[in-house]
């Protein structure tokens, strides 16, 4: 943040209560943080509030199918998802027992919650990308770009 402060305004704030005026910023980005807050939908609503007309929001995160204990990744050629995918609670459970999720925990946000949360917040989804070989999403392949509805 010290590096950025020399180039643009910087604020440390709750992502659900930004110290910014309505419709005042041209862009917002969330990088690998959607599972770090208890209510990502509230963050999306706040982003929609502060985005200026024509503004853009980019969410970049690991694909929700691959980041929980519900994802059995023992076979490198496939990932098997169990019913735990629907569990949205905070958890320390992880397929990687030494990873960040196992140490700090996370809230699982299924893909439908991410997309529906953006639309409910008043954002218009313009593009969603699930990158990976042969069209199959991989762990690091989810990006969505949105703008305020009506723009």
N, C-alpha and C positions, 0 to 999 in steps of 0.2 A: 504494500500500500504506500510505503514511503516513496518508492520508485514512481508509482502512478500519480501521486500527489503533485509532482513537479510538472505534470503534463495536463492534468484535468482535475475537476473537483472530485474529492473522495469523502465518503462518509462511512462511519461504522454504525450500523443500525440493525434493528430487527427487520428481517425481510418481509414481515407481514405488516409493518408500520413504517414505511420509508419516510425520511424527512424531506420529501420532494413534493412539489405542487402537482396537482392533477395535470395530465397531458403535457408534461414538461421535459421528457427525455426522448431523444431520437432512437435509442436502442437499449436493450437489456439482454444479458446473457446469463444462463445458469449452466455451469460446467461441473458435472459430477457432484451435485449437491442436492438433487431431488429427493434422496433418501435420508438426508441429514436433518430434516425438520419433521415435526409431528403432523403438520398439515400443509402439504405442498400445494393443495388447492387454494389455500389462503395466500400463499406466496404468488400464485398465478393471478389471483384477483388484484393483488397490490401492483404487480407488473402491468396489468391491463389499465389500472388507474393512472399510473405515471407515464405511460407511453404516449407520446405526441401523435397526432394524426399522421399516418404514413410511417410511423415508427415500426421497428422490427424487434422481435424477441426470438432468441435462439436457445433451445434447450439441447444440451449435449450430455448424454449419459450412457452408462452401460445398459444394455438391453435388459429389461426387467425379468425376462425369462431365465437369465443365467446367473443371477446374483443372490440367490437365497439357498438355504439349506434344502429347499424343495427340489433343487436342480442337482441331479446325480450326474457328475461329470467324470466318473471313473473310466469310462470308455472314451478315448479321445475323438472317436469318429461320430459320437452322438451325445446329446444331453437328454436325459429323461426327466420330465417334470411331473411332480406328484401334486396332490390336492392342496399342499401347503402354499401353492402359488396364490391362492385366494386370501391368505392370512395377511392382514394389513397392520398387524401389531408391531411394536418395537421388539426387536430380537437381537440376540448375540449369536444365534445359530448361523452357521455358514459351512459351505462345502470346503472352504479353505480355513482351517483351524488356526492359522497364524496371520490371516489377513486383517485388514482394517475393520471389516464388519464384525469379525470375531472379537476384536479388542474394544471397539467403540459402540457396536450395535448399529442398527439402522431400522427405518420404517420401510416396509416393502410397499412399493407403489406399482401396481400392475399397469401394463400399457394402456388399458382402457381408462383407468383413473387419470393417467397423464393427459391423454387426448381429450377426454370428456371434461376434465378440470380446466383445460385451456379454453375450450368452447364455452363452458358455463361462465368463465371469467369474462367473456366478451372478446376473446381473441379469435381470429380467423386463421385456421391452420392452412398454410399455403404449401407446405412441403413436409413430408416425412420420409426419412431414409433409414432403411435397415440394411446396413452394409454387411457384406460377408461374401465368401466364395460361393459361386454358383447360385446366387440369389438367396442363400440361407443366412439369416442373421447370425452374427457372431457376438461374442461378449462385448466388444467395444463399438457396436454398430448401430446406435440409435440417435438420430438428430431430428428435431422438429423446428420449423421456422413459422412464426406467427406474427400477425399484426392486429391492431385493434379492429374489431368488427365495424363495418361501414366505411372503411377507408380504402 
